């Protein structure tokens, strides 16, 4: 007597109980509604950016019409006017201040975060509170003494002043972020490396840093965004030589009116470097922000 083996069932032939089918039918309208609401919110948040990009390719007479002009012939005139207005110096200043301050933040923050996590020092909590307490003071309350000090040492309108201020501004956040990434690394890795004869610096460079590189990338990108968009220090500490992009954008708001098309073109150019950095680092950014979320 021969027996016939049952055919393997695939996902398409899988049977569902009536209760499971009822639950799936009941959830389907809710999922659709949630998807539609998510798309509406996403488009609502993105629409101002899209409108800014579209306005950058309009003529000035088309930028502030009522009702708005939706159909127009794209032009690059506003971008030419922005470059003629001297965007090169502010753009270079922003790049220098952002890149150098971010490098300094990582160079100082990585050892500090390591010392406060895997190799905790005495009174770690006090040190952490000191770091975060520097963010509790409003910037406007410190601008007058900072301005006086910077003026006394002859560093007004100097790019190095902004580099130092941006480093001090981002360092507490970077230490707290990277400390959380270091805490996710098992301490046994350092012990195993030391048993194999590796020095502390070799262990950190060869074992720890590759593991937390997504977290470092996420921290660096956040520091880049904060430094690039910073306005209050830049507008009070600079004039012409060290002017940055946020200060440059205010030049399109004059007593003669607001040049919407030129301002939109300058804003597109100002946002482009940060968007490119985020696009390049998007994989590490997602991994870094979710580092340690799933055990």
C-alpha positions in Angstrom: 0.0 0.0 0.0 1.5 3.3 -1.1 0.9 6.5 0.7 0.8 9.9 -1.1 2.8 12.6 0.6 0.8 15.8 1.1 1.8 18.6 -1.1 3.7 21.4 0.6 1.6 24.4 1.1 2.8 27.8 0.0 2.0 31.2 1.3 -0.7 31.6 -1.5 -2.5 28.4 -0.6 -2.4 29.0 3.2 -5.8 28.9 4.7 -7.1 31.3 7.3 -9.6 30.8 10.0 -12.8 33.0 9.8 -11.6 35.0 12.8 -8.3 35.8 11.0 -10.0 36.9 7.8 -12.4 39.1 9.8 -9.5 40.8 11.6 -7.7 41.3 8.3 -10.8 42.9 6.7 -11.4 45.0 9.8 -7.8 46.4 9.8 -7.6 47.1 6.1 -9.6 50.4 6.1 -7.7 51.6 9.2 -4.4 50.9 7.5 -5.5 52.8 4.4 -6.6 55.8 6.4 -3.4 55.9 8.3 -1.4 55.7 5.1 -3.4 58.6 3.6 -2.9 60.7 6.7 0.8 60.0 6.7 1.1 61.0 3.0 -0.9 64.2 3.7 1.3 65.1 6.7 4.5 64.3 4.7 3.4 66.5 1.7 2.3 69.2 4.1 5.8 69.3 5.7 7.6 69.1 2.4 5.4 71.6 0.5 7.2 74.8 1.8 10.5 73.4 0.6 9.0 72.5 -2.8 7.5 76.0 -3.1 10.9 77.6 -2.2 12.6 75.6 -5.0 9.9 76.5 -7.5 10.1 80.2 -6.5 13.8 80.2 -7.0 13.2 79.6 -10.8 10.6 82.4 -11.2 11.0 86.0 -12.1 10.7 88.4 -9.2 7.4 89.7 -10.6 6.0 86.1 -10.5 7.2 85.3 -7.0 4.7 87.3 -4.9 1.6 87.3 -7.1 -1.9 86.8 -5.6 -3.1 84.3 -6.6 0.2 82.4 -6.8 1.7 81.7 -10.2 1.8 77.9 -10.7 2.7 77.9 -14.4 5.8 79.8 -15.5 8.9 79.5 -17.6 11.9 78.5 -15.4 14.8 80.8 -15.4 18.3 80.9 -13.7 18.3 84.7 -13.4 17.8 84.6 -9.7 20.8 82.3 -9.2 23.0 84.6 -11.3 21.9 87.6 -9.2 22.8 85.6 -6.0 26.2 84.8 -7.2 26.7 88.5 -8.3 25.7 89.5 -4.8 28.8 87.7 -3.5 27.6 84.4 -2.1 31.1 82.9 -2.4 32.6 84.4 0.7 29.7 83.5 3.1 29.5 80.0 1.6 33.2 79.4 2.2 33.0 80.8 5.7 30.1 78.5 6.6 32.0 75.5 5.1 35.1 76.3 7.1 33.3 77.0 10.4 31.1 73.9 10.0 33.8 71.4 9.0 36.5 72.5 11.4 34.2 72.8 14.4 32.7 69.4 13.7 36.2 67.8 13.5 37.1 69.5 16.8 33.8 68.3 18.4 34.6 64.7 17.4 38.2 64.9 18.4 37.2 66.1 21.9 33.9 64.3 22.2 35.0 60.8 21.4 37.6 60.5 24.2 35.2 62.2 26.6 32.4 59.9 25.8 34.7 56.9 26.1 35.9 58.0 29.5 32.3 58.5 30.7 31.1 55.1 29.4 33.4 52.1 29.0 36.1 53.5 31.2 34.1 55.7 33.7 36.0 58.2 35.6 35.3 59.5 39.2 32.0 61.5 39.5 30.8 60.6 36.1 27.3 61.9 36.7 28.7 65.2 37.9 30.7 65.5 34.7 27.7 64.6 32.6 25.5 67.2 34.4 28.2 69.8 33.8 28.2 69.1 30.1 24.4 69.4 29.7 24.1 72.4 32.1 26.0 74.5 29.6 23.0 74.2 27.3 20.6 75.4 30.0 21.8 79.0 29.7 20.1 81.0 27.0 22.5 82.2 24.3 21.1 85.7 24.5 22.1 85.9 28.2 25.7 85.1 27.3 26.1 87.2 24.2 27.1 90.5 25.9 30.0 89.1 27.9 31.1 87.0 24.9 31.0 90.1 22.7 33.0 92.1 25.2 35.6 89.3 25.6 35.9 88.7 21.8 36.2 92.5 21.2 38.9 92.9 23.8 41.1 90.2 22.2 40.5 91.6 18.7 38.6 88.5 17.4 35.4 90.2 16.1 34.6 89.3 12.5 37.0 86.4 12.6 36.1 82.9 11.4 38.0 81.3 14.3 35.7 82.9 16.8 32.8 81.1 15.2 34.7 77.9 15.1 35.4 78.1 18.9 31.8 79.0 19.7 30.3 76.3 17.4 32.6 73.7 19.0 31.5 74.8 22.5 27.9 74.8 21.4 27.9 71.3 19.9 30.3 69.5 22.3 27.8 68.7 25.1 25.3 67.2 22.7 27.9 65.2 21.0 29.3 63.8 24.3 25.8 62.7 25.5 25.0 61.1 22.1 28.3 59.3 21.7 28.2 58.1 25.3 25.0 56.3 24.6 26.6 54.6 21.6 29.6 53.6 23.6 27.4 52.1 26.3 25.9 49.7 23.8 29.4 48.1 23.2 30.0 45.1 25.4 32.9 45.7 27.8 34.1 42.1 27.1 35.4 43.3 23.8 38.0 45.5 25.5 38.9 42.7 27.9 39.4 40.3 25.0 41.5 42.7 23.1 43.7 43.4 26.1 44.2 39.7 26.6 45.4 39.4 23.0 48.0 42.1 23.9 46.4 45.1 22.2 46.9 48.5 23.8 44.0 50.7 24.8 44.5 53.0 21.8 44.7 49.9 19.5 41.5 48.5 21.1 39.6 51.7 20.6 40.8 52.2 17.1 40.5 48.7 15.8 37.5 47.4 17.8 35.4 50.1 19.3 35.3 52.8 16.7 34.3 50.6 13.8 31.4 49.3 15.8 30.1 52.8 16.7 30.9 54.5 13.4 27.2 54.8 12.5 26.7 56.7 15.8 29.7 58.9 15.1 28.3 59.7 11.7 24.9 60.6 13.1 26.5 62.8 15.7 28.7 64.5 13.1 25.7 65.2 10.8 23.7 66.7 13.7 26.7 69.0 14.5 27.0 69.9 10.8 23.3 70.9 10.7 23.5 72.9 14.0 26.6 74.8 12.9 25.5 75.4 9.3 22.1 76.9 10.4 23.4 78.9 13.4 22.5 82.5 13.2 22.6 84.3 16.5 26.4 84.0 17.1 27.1 84.8 13.4 25.0 87.9 13.2 26.4 89.4 16.4 30.1 88.3 16.1 30.7 89.0 12.3 30.3 91.8 9.9 31.8 91.2 6.5 34.9 89.1 6.6 33.4 86.2 8.6 29.8 86.5 7.4 28.1 83.1 7.1 25.2 81.9 4.9 22.4 82.6 7.4 23.6 86.2 7.8 24.0 86.5 4.0 20.3 85.5 3.5 19.1 88.4 5.6 20.6 90.8 3.0 17.7 90.1 0.7 15.3 91.7 3.2 15.8 95.4 2.7 13.8 98.6 3.1 12.9 98.4 -0.5 11.0 95.2 0.0 11.5 91.5 0.2 13.1 89.9 -2.9 11.2 86.5 -2.7 12.7 84.9 -5.8 16.3 85.9 -5.0 15.9 84.9 -1.3 14.5 81.5 -2.5 17.4 81.0 -4.8 19.9 81.8 -2.1 18.0 79.5 0.4 18.2 76.6 -2.1 22.0 77.1 -2.4 22.3 77.4 1.3 20.4 74.2 2.0 22.0 72.2 -0.8 25.3 71.3 1.1 23.5 69.9 4.1 21.1 68.0 1.9 24.0 66.4 0.1 25.7 65.5 3.4 22.5 63.9 4.6 22.0 62.0 1.4 25.6 60.7 1.5 25.4 59.6 5.2 21.8 58.5 5.2 22.6 54.8 5.7 24.9 55.4 8.6 22.5 58.0 9.9 19.6 55.6 10.1 21.9 52.9 11.7 23.3 55.5 14.2 19.9 56.9 15.3 18.6 53.3 15.8 21.8 52.0 17.4 21.0 49.9 20.4 17.2 50.2 19.9 16.8 46.5 19.3 18.5 44.1 21.7 
